[in-house]
Amino acid sequence: MINPMNIGDKSIKNSYLHGNHYVGVVYCKDLFAGDNKASGCLYCDDVVIMPEDELKELDLSKLNHNDRIYYGTLHVTDAIFKNKEGEYEKIESRVD
């Protein structure tokens, strides 16, 4: 079950990360990497982009403790994903 502290406020349309955040899966309306208003890097297993109405319907009991939900756009300096080997790599070089 997701940690209740990792669930964003539904009224916040833009979240700006500060500092490094090591998380599981991020669920958000949109992700903007390279924002100079943000001063934080997102290190995560994956990011799931979905419409706001679908975000509100997520079954919180099925999410992992370290997952995060942002109901708006998440702004970060860099988004760095874990690859299949468990190592982090920047979003620009990510291949699905």
FIKOLZA-1660 file (N, C-alpha, C; in steps of 0.1 Angstrom, whole numbers, plus 5000, padded with zeros to 4 digits):
% residues 96
   i   px   py   pz ch aa at
   1 5008 4988 5000  A  M  N
   1 5000 5000 5000  A  M CA
   1 5009 5012 5000  A  M  C
   2 5005 5022 4992  A  I  N
   2 5013 5035 4991  A  I CA
   2 5013 5042 5004  A  I  C
   3 5024 5048 5007  A  N  N
   3 5025 5057 5019  A  N CA
   3 5016 5069 5017  A  N  C
   4 5007 5072 5026  A  P  N
   4 4998 5084 5024  A  P CA
   4 5006 5097 5022  A  P  C
   5 5018 5098 5027  A  M  N
   5 5026 5110 5025  A  M CA
   5 5031 5112 5011  A  M  C
   6 5030 5101 5003  A  N  N
   6 5034 5101 4989  A  N CA
   6 5023 5105 4979  A  N  C
   7 5012 5109 4984  A  I  N
   7 5000 5112 4976  A  I CA
   7 4999 5127 4976  A  I  C
   8 5000 5133 4964  A  G  N
   8 4999 5148 4963  A  G CA
   8 4985 5153 4965  A  G  C
   9 4984 5166 4967  A  D  N
   9 4971 5173 4969  A  D CA
   9 4964 5174 4955  A  D  C
  10 4952 5170 4954  A  K  N
  10 4945 5170 4941  A  K CA
  10 4943 5184 4936  A  K  C
  11 4944 5195 4944  A  S  N
  11 4943 5208 4939  A  S CA
  11 4956 5214 4933  A  S  C
  12 4967 5208 4935  A  I  N
  12 4980 5213 4930  A  I CA
  12 4982 5208 4916  A  I  C
  13 4983 5218 4907  A  K  N
  13 4984 5215 4893  A  K CA
  13 4998 5214 4888  A  K  C
  14 5008 5220 4895  A  N  N
  14 5022 5219 4892  A  N CA
  14 5030 5217 4904  A  N  C
  15 5038 5206 4904  A  S  N
  15 5047 5203 4915  A  S CA
  15 5062 5204 4910  A  S  C
  16 5070 5211 4918  A  Y  N
  16 5084 5213 4914  A  Y CA
  16 5093 5206 4925  A  Y  C
  17 5100 5196 4920  A  L  N
  17 5109 5189 4930  A  L CA
  17 5121 5197 4933  A  L  C
  18 5125 5196 4946  A  H  N
  18 5137 5202 4951  A  H CA
  18 5145 5191 4958  A  H  C
  19 5157 5189 4955  A  G  N
  19 5165 5178 4961  A  G CA
  19 5163 5165 4953  A  G  C
  20 5170 5155 4957  A  N  N
  20 5169 5142 4950  A  N CA
  20 5159 5133 4956  A  N  C
  21 5150 5127 4948  A  H  N
  21 5139 5119 4952  A  H CA
  21 5141 5105 4946  A  H  C
  22 5143 5095 4955  A  Y  N
  22 5144 5081 4950  A  Y CA
  22 5131 5074 4953  A  Y  C
  23 5123 5070 4943  A  V  N
  23 5110 5065 4945  A  V CA
  23 5108 5053 4936  A  V  C
  24 5096 5047 4938  A  G  N
  24 5093 5035 4929  A  G CA
  24 5087 5040 4916  A  G  C
  25 5074 5039 4914  A  V  N
  25 5067 5043 4902  A  V CA
  25 5060 5056 4905  A  V  C
  26 5061 5066 4896  A  V  N
  26 5055 5079 4897  A  V CA
  26 5043 5079 4888  A  V  C
  27 5031 5083 4894  A  Y  N
  27 5019 5084 4886  A  Y CA
  27 5016 5099 4886  A  Y  C
  28 5015 5105 4873  A  C  N
  28 5012 5119 4872  A  C CA
  28 5005 5122 4859  A  C  C
  29 5000 5135 4859  A  K  N
  29 4993 5139 4846  A  K CA
  29 5003 5142 4835  A  K  C
  30 5015 5147 4839  A  D  N
  30 5025 5150 4829  A  D CA
  30 5038 5151 4837  A  D  C
  31 5049 5149 4830  A  L  N
  31 5063 5151 4835  A  L CA
  31 5070 5160 4826  A  L  C
  32 5077 5170 4832  A  F  N
  32 5085 5180 4825  A  F CA
  32 5099 5179 4831  A  F  C
  33 5108 5173 4824  A  A  N
  33 5122 5173 4828  A  A CA
  33 5130 5184 4821  A  A  C
  34 5139 5190 4829  A  G  N
  34 5147 5201 4824  A  G CA
  34 5142 5215 4828  A  G  C
  35 5133 5215 4837  A  D  N
  35 5127 5228 4842  A  D CA
  35 5137 5235 4851  A  D  C
  36 5140 5247 4848  A  N  N
  36 5149 5255 4857  A  N CA
  36 5143 5260 4870  A  N  C
  37 5129 5259 4871  A  K  N
  37 5123 5263 4883  A  K CA
  37 5124 5252 4894  A  K  C
  38 5126 5239 4889  A  A  N
  38 5128 5228 4898  A  A CA
  38 5143 5227 4901  A  A  C
  39 5147 5222 4913  A  S  N
  39 5161 5220 4916  A  S CA
  39 5163 5206 4921  A  S  C
  40 5155 5196 4916  A  G  N
  40 5156 5183 4921  A  G CA
  40 5155 5172 4910  A  G  C
  41 5162 5161 4912  A  C  N
  41 5162 5150 4903  A  C CA
  41 5153 5139 4908  A  C  C
  42 5146 5133 4898  A  L  N
  42 5138 5122 4901  A  L CA
  42 5145 5109 4897  A  L  C
  43 5147 5100 4907  A  Y  N
  43 5153 5087 4904  A  Y CA
  43 5141 5077 4907  A  Y  C
  44 5137 5070 4896  A  C  N
  44 5125 5062 4898  A  C CA
  44 5126 5049 4889  A  C  C
  45 5117 5040 4893  A  D  N
  45 5116 5027 4885  A  D CA
  45 5109 5030 4872  A  D  C
  46 5098 5039 4872  A  D  N
  46 5091 5042 4860  A  D CA
  46 5082 5054 4863  A  D  C
  47 5077 5060 4852  A  V  N
  47 5067 5071 4853  A  V CA
  47 5055 5067 4845  A  V  C
  48 5043 5068 4851  A  V  N
  48 5030 5065 4843  A  V CA
  48 5023 5078 4842  A  V  C
  49 5021 5082 4829  A  I  N
  49 5014 5094 4826  A  I CA
  49 5000 5091 4823  A  I  C
  50 4990 5097 4830  A  M  N
  50 4976 5094 4828  A  M CA
  50 4967 5106 4831  A  M  C
  51 4955 5106 4825  A  P  N
  51 4946 5117 4827  A  P CA
  51 4942 5119 4842  A  P  C
  52 4939 5131 4846  A  E  N
  52 4936 5134 4860  A  E CA
  52 4925 5125 4865  A  E  C
  53 4914 5123 4857  A  D  N
  53 4903 5115 4862  A  D CA
  53 4907 5100 4865  A  D  C
  54 4917 5095 4857  A  E  N
  54 4922 5081 4860  A  E CA
  54 4931 5081 4872  A  E  C
  55 4938 5092 4874  A  L  N
  55 4947 5093 4886  A  L CA
  55 4938 5092 4898  A  L  C
  56 4927 5099 4898  A  K  N
  56 4918 5099 4910  A  K CA
  56 4912 5085 4913  A  K  C
  57 4912 5077 4903  A  E  N
  57 4905 5063 4904  A  E CA
  57 4915 5052 4907  A  E  C
  58 4928 5056 4909  A  L  N
  58 4938 5045 4912  A  L CA
  58 4935 5038 4925  A  L  C
  59 4937 5025 4925  A  D  N
  59 4934 5017 4937  A  D CA
  59 4947 5018 4946  A  D  C
  60 4947 5027 4956  A  L  N
  60 4958 5029 4964  A  L CA
  60 4963 5017 4971  A  L  C
  61 4955 5007 4974  A  S  N
  61 4959 4995 4981  A  S CA
  61 4968 4986 4973  A  S  C
  62 4968 4989 4959  A  K  N
  62 4976 4980 4950  A  K CA
  62 4989 4987 4947  A  K  C
  63 4992 4999 4951  A  L  N
  63 5004 5006 4948  A  L CA
  63 5015 5002 4959  A  L  C
  64 5027 5003 4955  A  N  N
  64 5038 5000 4964  A  N CA
  64 5040 5012 4974  A  N  C
  65 5046 5009 4985  A  H  N
  65 5049 5019 4996  A  H CA
  65 5056 5031 4991  A  H  C
  66 5066 5029 4982  A  N  N
  66 5075 5040 4977  A  N CA
  66 5070 5047 4964  A  N  C
  67 5058 5043 4960  A  D  N
  67 5053 5050 4948  A  D CA
  67 5048 5064 4951  A  D  C
  68 5046 5072 4941  A  R  N
  68 5042 5086 4943  A  R CA
  68 5031 5089 4933  A  R  C
  69 5021 5098 4938  A  I  N
  69 5011 5103 4929  A  I CA
  69 5011 5118 4929  A  I  C
  70 5012 5124 4917  A  Y  N
  70 5010 5138 4915  A  Y CA
  70 4999 5140 4906  A  Y  C
  71 4988 5148 4910  A  Y  N
  71 4976 5149 4902  A  Y CA
  71 4978 5159 4891  A  Y  C
  72 4989 5167 4891  A  G  N
  72 4991 5177 4880  A  G CA
  72 5004 5173 4873  A  G  C
  73 5011 5183 4868  A  T  N
  73 5024 5181 4861  A  T CA
  73 5035 5182 4871  A  T  C
  74 5044 5172 4870  A  L  N
  74 5056 5171 4879  A  L CA
  74 5068 5177 4871  A  L  C
  75 5074 5187 4877  A  H  N
  75 5086 5194 4871  A  H CA
  75 5098 5190 4878  A  H  C
  76 5108 5186 4870  A  V  N
  76 5121 5181 4876  A  V CA
  76 5133 5186 4868  A  V  C
  77 5144 5187 4874  A  T  N
  77 5157 5190 4867  A  T CA
  77 5160 5179 4857  A  T  C
  78 5160 5166 4863  A  D  N
  78 5163 5154 4855  A  D CA
  78 5154 5143 4860  A  D  C
  79 5150 5135 4851  A  A  N
  79 5143 5122 4854  A  A CA
  79 5152 5111 4850  A  A  C
  80 5155 5103 4860  A  I  N
  80 5165 5092 4858  A  I CA
  80 5158 5079 4862  A  I  C
  81 5158 5070 4853  A  F  N
  81 5151 5057 4854  A  F CA
  81 5160 5046 4857  A  F  C
  82 5155 5035 4864  A  K  N
  82 5162 5023 4865  A  K CA
  82 5160 5015 4852  A  K  C
  83 5171 5010 4847  A  N  N
  83 5170 5001 4835  A  N CA
  83 5169 4987 4839  A  N  C
  84 5169 4978 4830  A  K  N
  84 5166 4963 4833  A  K CA
  84 5177 4957 4842  A  K  C
  85 5189 4963 4842  A  E  N
  85 5200 4959 4850  A  E CA
  85 5199 4965 4864  A  E  C
  86 5189 4973 4867  A  G  N
  86 5188 4980 4880  A  G CA
  86 5197 4992 4882  A  G  C
  87 5202 4997 4871  A  E  N
  87 5211 5009 4871  A  E CA
  87 5203 5021 4866  A  E  C
  88 5206 5033 4871  A  Y  N
  88 5199 5045 4867  A  Y CA
  88 5204 5050 4854  A  Y  C
  89 5195 5055 4845  A  E  N
  89 5199 5062 4833  A  E CA
  89 5190 5074 4830  A  E  C
  90 5195 5084 4824  A  K  N
  90 5186 5096 4822  A  K CA
  90 5175 5093 4812  A  K  C
  91 5165 5101 4813  A  I  N
  91 5153 5099 4804  A  I CA
  91 5156 5101 4790  A  I  C
  92 5165 5109 4786  A  E  N
  92 5168 5111 4772  A  E CA
  92 5173 5098 4765  A  E  C
  93 5180 5090 4773  A  S  N
  93 5186 5077 4767  A  S CA
  93 5177 5065 4770  A  S  C
  94 5165 5067 4775  A  R  N
  94 5156 5056 4779  A  R CA
  94 5150 5050 4766  A  R  C
  95 5151 5037 4765  A  V  N
  95 5145 5030 4754  A  V CA
  95 5135 5019 4760  A  V  C
  96 5123 5019 4755  A  D  N
  96 5113 5009 4760  A  D CA
  96 5113 4997 4751  A  D  C
% end
